[in-house]
Amino acid sequence: MTTIEELAGSRIVDAGQKDPDERLLISEGRQALWLINGSAEWRPQSGRPMAMKPSAVVYELVGPGAIFFLEPSHYVWLQAWDELGFGPRAEMYRILMESRNLGVGQALAAALPVARGQIWVDIGTGTGAMVQALQERAAEPESVWILGIDRASRMIDQAWGHPKGGVPAWFVAQDLLALRWPQRMFDGVSALLLLHLVEDLDGLLGNVYTALKPGGLFVYAVSSDSNPFVRMIMHQLAGPGKFFKQGQAKIRQSVLDAGFEIVRAETYRDKIVLDNPEAMIKLIASIGGPSNQGLREDVKPPRSIDRIFDLVWAQKPSNDQGKSDVGGGERPL
């Protein structure tokens, strides 16, 4: 559950009131609703009904389904779910982090065959750094399709709001876990600094596997467990952190369990150098999750810090016949 205080600054999508026996139909996807007063019942198309009472709780609803109102009620719809808190800091994140993350994306894209007629999808695209790396890599720009998806709508607004190169790209605000994925359609899927944030990692990877053509590539960059930048962030938190949900070993094993073969892996290193510790605190504050926990004022971070990432290129087997329940393996690099 999330409270309305935790979503302070979120964009209001709609607000209204309903009388007893009225209802709201909810389409596919994940929605965030705050019931101000009254009472209602959520009845999903599949799953158990849930009573809804007015409180500080914001209800996360995954459609399709309907809300049935039991007495006069006022409600508010909030922007697409963003529990990691990137939305309110989207512009600052783009200014402070996108160029740095682009370097990681360029290293990941350097080995990719982004060729004529292909469809590439970047999941958890944020402000679009990996999309730009894919655009730069495209051999024939006019014949490649690139799509970026992220559930933080304000990050998507930032991605649309500034140029990404000459290759056409599209951005969609959508929850990856609520999205209806196609089967065997994409040539490649990328995930730049995303997988450590995902709660249902196995569910997401299963969707990615299904959506890729046989022989399609899944490429990702994740923070190394020994990353000094991550250790610095965790030390700066004022409260217990919930930001890094998955370690690199768990991510690697989940990729293999989904059916992928790991065909290549490398380590990427860079360094962030700023003028003073206060600038480093501002940079940390641009990253949604840590800011939600609050930052310690009695700890001064260094002016410079190393970053270490794992770059991994995985492939759906070319002989895949549509079965996603067969585990993959690891090939020598």
SVG drawing of the C-alpha trace seen along z (x, -y; Angstrom):
<svg xmlns="http://www.w3.org/2000/svg" viewBox="-28 -23 65 50">
<polyline fill="none" stroke="black" stroke-width="0.4" points="0.0,0.0 1.1,-3.6 -0.2,-6.7 -1.3,-10.0 1.7,-11.7 4.1,-9.5 2.6,-10.6 2.8,-14.3 3.4,-16.2 1.9,-13.5 -0.2,-14.7 -4.0,-14.5 -5.5,-12.7 -9.2,-13.1 -11.5,-13.7 -15.2,-13.2 -18.0,-11.9 -20.4,-9.0 -23.8,-8.1 -24.7,-4.7 -25.1,-2.0 -23.0,-3.9 -19.8,-2.4 -16.5,-3.1 -15.2,-0.7 -11.4,-0.3 -9.6,0.8 -6.4,2.8 -3.4,1.4 -2.5,0.3 -4.3,-2.7 -3.9,-4.7 -7.1,-5.8 -7.6,-7.8 -11.1,-7.5 -11.7,-10.8 -15.0,-9.8 -17.8,-7.3 -17.2,-3.6 -16.9,-1.3 -15.9,2.2 -13.3,3.1 -14.3,6.1 -11.6,7.1 -12.4,9.3 -10.2,12.0 -9.4,12.1 -11.1,11.4 -13.2,8.2 -11.7,5.6 -13.5,3.2 -12.4,-0.4 -12.7,-2.9 -11.6,-6.5 -8.2,-6.9 -4.7,-8.0 -4.2,-4.8 -4.0,-5.1 -5.4,-1.9 -3.4,-0.3 -5.9,1.3 -4.9,3.6 -7.7,3.8 -9.8,4.8 -12.6,4.5 -15.1,2.1 -15.5,0.0 -19.0,0.2 -20.0,-2.7 -22.0,-1.8 -22.7,-5.4 -22.0,-8.9 -18.3,-9.1 -15.5,-11.5 -12.4,-10.1 -9.2,-11.2 -7.2,-9.4 -3.5,-10.0 -0.8,-9.8 0.5,-6.4 2.0,-4.5 5.5,-5.6 6.4,-4.2 10.1,-4.8 9.5,-8.5 11.2,-9.3 8.3,-11.4 8.6,-14.6 12.3,-14.7 12.2,-13.9 13.7,-17.1 16.5,-17.2 17.3,-13.5 17.6,-14.3 19.9,-17.2 22.1,-15.5 22.1,-11.9 21.1,-11.4 24.5,-12.2 26.2,-9.9 23.8,-7.1 24.1,-7.6 27.8,-6.4 26.6,-3.1 24.0,-2.8 26.5,-3.4 28.8,-0.7 25.8,1.7 24.7,0.7 28.2,0.9 27.9,4.7 24.4,4.6 23.2,5.2 20.5,2.6 19.6,3.3 16.9,2.6 13.4,3.6 14.1,4.4 11.9,3.4 13.7,2.5 12.0,1.8 13.7,0.1 12.0,0.9 12.2,-1.4 13.4,-4.0 13.4,-6.9 14.4,-10.1 15.5,-8.0 19.3,-7.6 19.3,-4.0 16.9,-5.0 19.5,-7.6 22.3,-4.9 20.2,-2.6 19.5,-5.5 23.2,-6.2 23.9,-2.5 21.2,-2.1 22.9,-1.3 20.0,-2.5 18.1,-5.1 15.0,-5.4 14.2,-1.6 14.5,-0.9 11.7,-1.2 12.6,-2.1 10.1,-2.3 10.8,-3.5 8.4,-2.4 8.3,-3.7 5.5,-3.9 6.7,-7.3 4.8,-9.6 6.9,-12.6 10.0,-10.8 8.3,-10.1 7.5,-13.7 11.2,-14.5 12.0,-11.9 9.6,-13.5 10.8,-17.0 14.3,-17.0 15.8,-15.6 17.3,-12.0 18.9,-12.1 17.8,-11.5 16.2,-8.0 12.5,-8.1 11.5,-6.9 8.3,-6.7 7.7,-6.9 4.9,-5.3 3.9,-5.8 2.8,-2.3 3.4,0.1 5.6,2.9 4.0,5.5 0.4,4.6 1.2,4.3 -0.2,6.8 2.9,8.0 2.9,9.3 4.3,12.8 7.5,13.2 7.5,9.7 10.6,7.8 14.1,8.2 15.7,6.7 14.8,5.5 17.1,3.4 17.0,2.5 19.4,-0.2 19.8,-0.3 16.3,1.1 16.3,4.7 17.6,4.0 14.4,1.9 11.8,4.5 9.9,6.4 8.4,9.1 11.6,9.7 10.6,13.2 7.3,12.0 8.9,9.2 11.6,11.4 8.9,14.0 7.1,11.2 10.3,10.1 11.1,13.6 7.7,14.1 7.8,10.9 11.2,11.6 11.5,13.4 13.6,16.6 17.2,15.4 16.2,12.0 18.5,10.2 17.8,9.0 20.6,6.7 20.9,5.0 23.1,3.0 22.8,3.4 24.7,2.0 27.5,4.3 27.0,5.4 30.4,3.8 29.5,0.5 31.0,-2.3 28.3,-4.7 25.5,-2.4 27.3,-2.0 27.6,-5.8 23.8,-6.2 22.9,-3.7 25.1,-5.3 23.5,-8.7 19.9,-7.4 18.1,-8.7 16.0,-5.5 16.0,-1.9 16.3,-1.7 13.9,0.2 15.4,-1.0 17.7,1.8 15.4,4.8 17.6,7.3 21.3,8.1 23.3,9.0 23.5,12.7 19.7,13.0 19.2,11.0 21.6,13.2 19.9,16.4 16.5,15.1 17.6,14.3 18.8,17.9 15.7,19.3 13.5,17.3 15.1,19.3 17.8,16.9 21.4,17.8 24.0,15.3 26.4,14.8 28.5,12.0 29.2,10.0 31.5,7.1 32.2,4.7 31.8,1.0 33.4,-1.6 33.3,-5.4 33.7,-8.1 31.4,-11.0 33.4,-14.1 31.7,-17.2 32.8,-20.5 31.8,-19.8 29.9,-17.4 26.7,-19.5 26.6,-18.9 26.9,-15.2 23.9,-15.3 21.9,-17.1 22.8,-14.4 21.7,-11.7 18.5,-13.6 17.6,-13.4 17.4,-9.6 13.8,-8.9 14.0,-6.1 16.7,-7.5 14.9,-10.9 11.8,-9.1 13.7,-7.8 15.3,-11.2 19.0,-11.9 21.2,-12.3 22.6,-15.8 25.3,-14.6 27.0,-12.6 29.0,-14.4 29.6,-12.4 32.8,-12.6 33.2,-15.0 34.1,-12.0 33.0,-8.4 33.5,-5.4 30.6,-3.6 30.7,0.1 28.1,1.8 27.6,5.3 26.8,5.2 25.1,8.4 24.0,9.6 21.5,12.4 19.7,14.2 16.5,16.1 17.5,19.5 17.0,19.5 15.3,22.9 12.7,21.7 9.3,23.1 7.2,20.8 7.9,22.6 9.0,20.2 9.2,22.7 12.5,24.3 15.5,22.8 18.3,21.5 22.0,21.9 25.2,19.9 27.6,20.1 31.3,19.3 32.2,15.7"/>
</svg>
